[in-house]
Amino acid sequence: MRSEYKLIFERSHEGRRAYDLPELDVPCACGSIPEEYKATAKLDLPELGEVDLVRHYTNLSRRNFGVDNGFYPLGSCTMKYNPKINEELAPMFDEVHPLLDPDMAQGCLHLMRDMESMLCEICGMDAFTLQPAAGAHGELTGLMHIRAYHEHRGDFDRKVIIVPDAAHGTNPASAAMAGFKVKEIKSAPDGGVDLDALREAVGPDTAGLMLTNPSTLGLFEKNIKQIAEIVHNAGGLLYYDGANLNAIMGIVRPGDMGFDVMHINLHKTFSTPHGGGGPGSGPVGVKSHLIPFMPVPRIEEDEENGMLYLDCDKPLSFGKIKSFYGNFGVIVKAYCYIRSLGGKGLKEASENAVLNANYIMHKLRGVYEIPHDRTCMHECVVTPGELMQYGVNTSDIAKALIDRGYHPPTIYFPLIVHEAMMIEPTESESRETLDEFIEAMKDIAEQVKTDAAAIHAAPVTTPVGRPDEVTAARKPVVKYEKPVE
Ligand SMILES: *Cc1c(COP(=O)(O)O)cnc(C)c1O
């Protein structure tokens, strides 16, 4: 193995040091450590010289793939490049303590209130809470509004949330967490909600329907008006999963489509890098009939002195869902993003996100198969199609992309498409980047036909190529064991 790939333990040589301290010229304080706290055995830590240590960590950092060093077309969860300026501005607020008296935090409260009203404007809703800490947390929060609404009306039998099978996987999970039963309905052949199946599914037990739009197929739901009518006529409420708002913002608004409650992901559409495991922010917007049930605290204005304050005195509120005020840093970045783009810029971002996805889909037509071949939104789904006859599947193509310098798209999702590859280029990428990626995808398709063995061997540019996936999952080796000499 090349020494670049060695573990730090494998490079260790007894006695080597990465630092050089002068001799102690004051009395040693080690005598004051009680015996019971002293280590009894030598710690088995790696011992390296400084340059080897620096190279070890530098090389490790270079193995890290991120949106700052390459194209990252992951579908379903927007992983886009965001302007660095938003990152620069958020720390300006980081000395504000959450327990500060509201009269000392008027700037933060104003920023949050302005943010709420901008989101209302973008989404066509009447009020927003910024508290939920993620998309799935927003779903849970939204569903608790639905529950509180029905229960307040004495409608205790509405226990079922209907979820189309093209919904994001968090939707049924959140519905179950909120205490509902989940009824899944199949998609129609065109990928949209099957209206007959929906008519069949609604009834006096319907609490609501959750719609991921665009769906996980990357398609805009064409029958929203009918869906809204069917669900509302049955007494249910409509939930809009707006995690991928970069497909529609500035163009259509969930509130205008008849939705009662929705969430968006600030950490996808509105800046903040997504994918590092947090923090995130999943604000929830509601129509006026759900405002009384919103989580506390709410930001209110004191009519006497015009000061903003946090109000927990909301008798119908279902309570608190997050300590303090949500992930404030994420909210600041989203605020900067929205203010710097403006309404026109946000609309352009959506237009470019949709244009880029359609461009890729169009260029890959005939090379890969497109299961639902109609105009897509911010992402497109393709499959290897006829390439499978060469014994190659989606996973092989993803691995071949790694050797060509790309993070693979989402694969084997959505579940309802066999051998799916879900590609989301996002609005941030240039035409040149898209063209290079398209060339790489075509190059792989060519190599499948001429040299399938090479595709099966990929990736060859990574320290580990193809681990035995079953053993890796069942018996993972996650800790270095020193070989017995
Ligand atoms: C990402 C995503 C979610 C979940 O958001 P998290 O912040 O990861 O919890 C929900 N719905 C859709 C459509 C998404 O893309």
The ligand as an SDF file (V2000), in Angstrom:
LIG
                    3D

 15 15  0  0  0  0  0  0  0  0999 V2000
  -34.4250   16.5700    3.0740 C   0  0  0  0  0  0  0  0  0  0  0  0
  -35.8690   16.3890    2.9870 C   0  0  0  0  0  0  0  0  0  0  0  0
  -36.6380   16.1840    4.1620 C   0  0  0  0  0  0  0  0  0  0  0  0
  -36.0320   16.0360    5.5300 C   0  0  0  0  0  0  0  0  0  0  0  0
  -35.2470   17.1040    5.9630 O   0  0  0  0  0  0  0  0  0  0  0  0
  -34.1600   16.8990    7.1160 P   0  0  0  0  0  0  0  0  0  0  0  0
  -33.6700   18.2500    7.4510 O   0  0  0  0  0  0  0  0  0  0  0  0
  -33.1090   16.0060    6.5530 O   0  0  0  0  0  0  0  0  0  0  0  0
  -34.8550   16.2600    8.2840 O   0  0  0  0  0  0  0  0  0  0  0  0
  -38.0050   16.0760    4.0150 C   0  0  0  0  0  0  0  0  0  0  0  0
  -38.5980   16.1240    2.8200 N   0  0  0  0  0  0  0  0  0  0  0  0
  -37.8820   16.3050    1.6760 C   0  0  0  0  0  0  0  0  0  0  0  0
  -38.6140   16.3790    0.3560 C   0  0  0  0  0  0  0  0  0  0  0  0
  -36.5140   16.4350    1.7180 C   0  0  0  0  0  0  0  0  0  0  0  0
  -35.8140   16.5930    0.5870 O   0  0  0  0  0  0  0  0  0  0  0  0
  1  2  1  0
  2  3  1  0
  2 14  2  0
  3  4  1  0
  3 10  2  0
  4  5  1  0
  5  6  1  0
  6  7  2  0
  6  8  1  0
  6  9  1  0
 10 11  1  0
 11 12  2  0
 12 13  1  0
 12 14  1  0
 14 15  1  0
M  END
$$$$
